[in-house]
Amino acid sequence: MNVPMHLPSVILLLTAFGLPSQAPAAEPAKPLKVLLITGGCCHDYAKQKDLLKAGIEARARVEITQIHSSDTSTKARFEIYEQPDWAKGYDAVIHDECTSDVKDMPYVQNILKAHKDGVPAVNLHCAMHCYRTGTNDWFEFVGIQSTGHGPQQPIAVTYVNQSHPITQGLKNWTTINEELYNNVRVLDTAQALARGRQGESEYVVSWTNQYGKTRIFSTTLGHNNDTVADPRYLDLVTRGLLWSCNKLNDEYSKQP
């Protein structure tokens, strides 16, 4: 007698005989939402913002939102920083502004509050020379105090901490003509990743910083467009970004 079998019985029999059942495919990692702030003095931010967005998104599972000011002075301000919850909804912020003469403490403190509250950050190049308020507030966030730079000449970059997750697999390299920022003070919370040499001058050019409970990655490299577009630079910045979010893993890394 042929007795019709119901679907649950068939599945039970297949399982019992060891036949494989197809599990649903795992959902891909949700992209990190990253805010990129660009603008201010002395750099081609109009092009660099797009070089960074394209380069980082090609290397990591992230979605970058751009906030750009066309003000090319040292007093450029960003309306978003006026909002008390300006970083809400973002997993990290990339600071790539050059605004040394913005010294309004409530404005600066509002920027820092987002990071004090736990939003990771990446600081690029002139971000280290921003917000010269006469206090240590910005330096404590960045991790290194810098007051200036030398001439534009190639910088020989040497990774001095190759065991750190950010630098693993990265090779020493030499930039095109770039600005080597000095180190007046390296805070105890900062950990050097790379040093740069121009002639007899040598300083830390890439490092991490612990800002309260928040991870911060910074590099003083990145003055010229060709450096920002360099795959070696983009690899470093992308790995630093993912590390700051505690997402430096295969799930969030992509091959460029």
C-alpha positions as CSV (number, residue, x, y, z in Angstrom):
1,M,0.0,0.0,0.0
2,N,1.4,3.4,-1.0
3,V,0.9,5.8,1.9
4,P,1.5,9.5,1.1
5,M,4.2,11.0,3.3
6,H,3.9,14.5,4.7
7,L,6.8,16.9,4.2
8,P,7.8,17.0,7.9
9,S,8.2,13.2,7.8
10,V,10.4,13.4,4.7
11,I,12.7,16.0,6.3
12,L,12.9,13.8,9.5
13,L,13.9,10.7,7.4
14,L,16.5,12.7,5.5
15,T,18.0,14.0,8.7
16,A,18.0,10.5,10.2
17,F,19.9,9.0,7.2
18,G,22.6,11.8,7.5
19,L,21.7,13.6,4.3
20,P,22.8,17.3,4.5
21,S,20.2,20.0,5.0
22,Q,21.0,23.4,3.5
23,A,21.3,26.1,6.1
24,P,20.3,29.6,5.2
25,A,23.1,31.8,4.0
26,A,24.6,34.1,6.6
27,E,23.7,37.7,6.3
28,P,26.6,40.0,5.3
29,A,28.0,42.3,7.9
30,K,26.1,45.6,8.2
31,P,28.3,48.4,6.8
32,L,29.8,50.7,9.4
33,K,28.5,54.3,9.1
34,V,31.4,56.7,9.0
35,L,31.3,60.5,8.9
36,L,34.1,62.2,7.0
37,I,34.7,65.9,7.8
38,T,36.9,67.9,5.4
39,G,37.6,71.6,4.8
40,G,39.7,74.5,5.9
41,C,43.1,75.9,5.0
42,C,46.0,74.8,2.9
43,H,44.9,71.5,1.3
44,D,42.9,70.2,-1.7
45,Y,40.1,68.9,0.4
46,A,37.6,69.1,-2.5
47,K,39.5,66.2,-4.2
48,Q,40.9,64.5,-1.1
49,K,37.4,63.9,0.3
50,D,36.5,61.8,-2.8
51,L,39.9,60.0,-2.8
52,L,39.4,59.0,0.8
53,K,35.7,57.9,0.3
54,A,36.5,55.8,-2.7
55,G,39.6,54.3,-1.3
56,I,38.3,53.4,2.1
57,E,35.0,52.0,0.8
58,A,36.9,49.8,-1.6
59,R,38.9,48.3,1.3
60,A,36.3,48.0,4.0
61,R,32.6,47.4,4.5
62,V,31.8,51.0,5.4
63,E,29.5,53.7,4.1
64,I,31.1,57.2,4.3
65,T,29.0,60.3,4.6
66,Q,30.8,63.5,3.6
67,I,30.5,66.9,5.3
68,H,32.7,69.4,3.4
69,S,33.3,73.1,3.9
70,S,34.5,75.2,0.9
71,D,36.0,77.7,3.4
72,T,39.7,77.5,2.7
73,S,40.7,79.7,5.7
74,T,42.0,78.6,9.1
75,K,38.7,79.7,10.6
76,A,36.4,77.3,8.7
77,R,33.5,76.0,10.9
78,F,31.1,73.2,10.4
79,E,27.4,73.6,11.1
80,I,27.1,70.0,12.2
81,Y,29.4,70.6,15.1
82,E,26.9,73.1,16.5
83,Q,24.5,70.3,17.1
84,P,24.6,68.6,20.6
85,D,24.3,65.1,19.1
86,W,26.2,65.8,15.9
87,A,27.8,62.3,15.7
88,K,24.6,60.3,16.6
89,G,24.1,57.4,14.3
90,Y,27.7,57.1,13.2
91,D,30.1,54.3,14.1
92,A,33.2,56.5,13.6
93,V,34.3,60.0,12.5
94,I,37.2,60.9,10.3
95,H,38.6,64.4,11.1
96,D,40.4,65.8,8.1
97,E,40.0,69.5,8.7
98,C,42.5,72.4,9.0
99,T,41.1,75.0,11.3
100,S,43.8,76.2,13.7
101,D,42.2,79.6,14.4
102,V,38.8,78.2,15.5
103,K,39.2,78.7,19.3
104,D,35.7,78.8,20.6
105,M,35.8,76.5,23.6
106,P,32.1,75.5,23.7
107,Y,32.4,74.6,20.0
108,V,35.5,72.5,20.5
109,Q,34.2,70.9,23.7
110,N,31.1,69.8,21.7
111,I,33.3,68.1,19.1
112,L,35.2,66.3,21.9
113,K,32.1,65.3,23.8
114,A,31.0,62.9,21.1
115,H,34.3,61.1,21.3
116,K,34.3,61.2,25.1
117,D,31.0,59.5,24.9
118,G,32.4,56.7,22.9
119,V,32.5,57.5,19.2
120,P,35.8,56.3,17.7
121,A,37.8,58.7,15.6
122,V,40.5,58.9,12.9
123,N,42.6,62.1,12.6
124,L,44.4,62.9,9.4
125,H,47.3,65.3,8.8
126,C,46.2,68.8,9.7
127,A,43.6,67.6,12.2
128,M,46.6,67.5,14.6
129,H,47.0,71.3,14.1
130,C,43.4,72.3,14.7
131,Y,41.6,74.1,17.5
132,R,44.5,75.9,19.1
133,T,42.6,77.0,22.1
134,G,45.6,77.4,24.4
135,T,44.5,74.3,26.4
136,N,45.5,70.6,26.2
137,D,42.0,69.4,25.3
138,W,42.6,68.7,21.6
139,F,46.0,67.2,22.2
140,E,44.6,64.8,24.8
141,F,42.1,63.7,22.2
142,V,44.7,63.4,19.4
143,G,47.5,61.9,21.6
144,I,50.4,64.0,20.3
145,Q,51.1,67.7,20.5
146,S,52.5,69.1,17.3
147,T,53.3,72.7,16.5
148,G,54.6,72.7,13.0
149,H,56.3,70.9,10.1
150,G,59.4,71.0,7.9
151,P,59.8,71.5,4.1
152,Q,58.0,69.3,1.6
153,Q,60.4,66.4,1.0
154,P,59.9,62.7,0.8
155,I,59.3,61.0,4.2
156,A,60.8,57.5,4.8
157,V,58.1,55.7,6.8
158,T,59.2,52.9,9.1
159,Y,56.7,50.8,11.0
160,V,58.1,50.5,14.5
161,N,55.3,48.3,16.0
162,Q,54.7,45.6,13.5
163,S,52.9,43.4,16.0
164,H,50.0,45.8,16.3
165,P,46.9,44.7,14.4
166,I,46.9,47.9,12.3
167,T,50.4,47.5,10.9
168,Q,50.4,43.7,10.4
169,G,51.3,43.0,6.8
170,L,52.2,46.7,6.0
171,K,55.6,47.4,4.5
172,N,57.9,50.4,5.1
173,W,57.7,52.9,2.3
174,T,58.8,56.4,1.2
175,T,56.3,59.1,0.3
176,I,56.5,61.7,-2.3
177,N,57.1,65.3,-1.1
178,E,55.2,65.5,2.2
179,E,55.2,67.6,5.4
180,L,56.8,65.9,8.4
181,Y,55.0,67.2,11.5
182,N,57.1,67.6,14.7
183,N,56.3,65.9,18.0
184,V,56.5,68.4,20.9
185,R,54.9,65.9,23.2
186,V,53.8,62.3,22.9
187,L,51.1,61.6,25.6
188,D,51.3,58.5,27.8
189,T,48.0,57.3,26.3
190,A,49.5,57.2,22.7
191,Q,51.2,54.2,21.1
192,A,53.6,54.9,18.2
193,L,53.0,52.7,15.1
194,A,55.3,54.4,12.5
195,R,58.1,57.0,12.5
196,G,59.0,59.2,9.5
197,R,62.4,60.6,8.6
198,Q,63.4,63.6,6.5
199,G,67.2,64.0,6.6
200,E,68.1,64.4,10.3
201,S,64.6,64.9,11.5
202,E,62.6,62.0,12.7
203,Y,59.1,61.9,14.4
204,V,56.2,59.7,15.0
205,V,53.8,59.9,12.0
206,S,51.2,57.3,12.9
207,W,49.9,56.2,16.3
208,T,46.9,55.1,18.3
209,N,45.5,56.9,21.4
210,Q,43.2,55.8,24.2
211,Y,40.8,58.7,24.9
212,G,38.9,57.5,27.9
213,K,37.2,54.4,26.7
214,T,37.5,55.4,23.0
215,R,40.0,54.2,20.4
216,I,41.6,56.9,18.3
217,F,43.9,56.4,15.3
218,S,45.9,59.2,13.8
219,T,48.5,59.9,11.1
220,T,50.2,63.2,10.2
221,L,50.7,61.9,6.6
222,G,48.4,63.1,3.8
223,H,49.2,66.6,2.7
224,N,49.2,66.1,-1.1
225,N,46.7,64.4,-3.3
226,D,49.1,61.8,-4.6
227,T,49.8,60.6,-1.0
228,V,46.1,60.4,-0.2
229,A,45.6,58.4,-3.4
230,D,48.5,56.1,-2.6
231,P,47.3,52.5,-1.9
232,R,49.8,52.3,1.0
233,Y,48.3,55.3,2.6
234,L,44.8,54.1,2.1
235,D,45.6,50.7,3.5
236,L,47.0,52.3,6.7
237,V,44.1,54.7,7.1
238,T,41.5,51.9,6.5
239,R,43.1,49.5,8.9
240,G,43.3,52.3,11.5
241,L,39.6,53.1,11.0
242,L,38.5,49.5,11.4
243,W,40.7,49.1,14.4
244,S,39.2,52.1,16.1
245,C,35.8,50.5,15.7
246,N,37.1,47.1,16.9
247,K,36.2,45.7,13.5
248,L,39.6,44.9,12.0
249,N,38.6,41.5,10.8
250,D,37.8,39.5,7.6
251,E,34.1,40.3,8.0
252,Y,34.7,44.1,7.5
253,S,37.9,44.0,5.4
254,K,37.7,43.9,1.7
255,Q,40.4,43.5,-1.0
256,P,40.9,46.7,-2.9
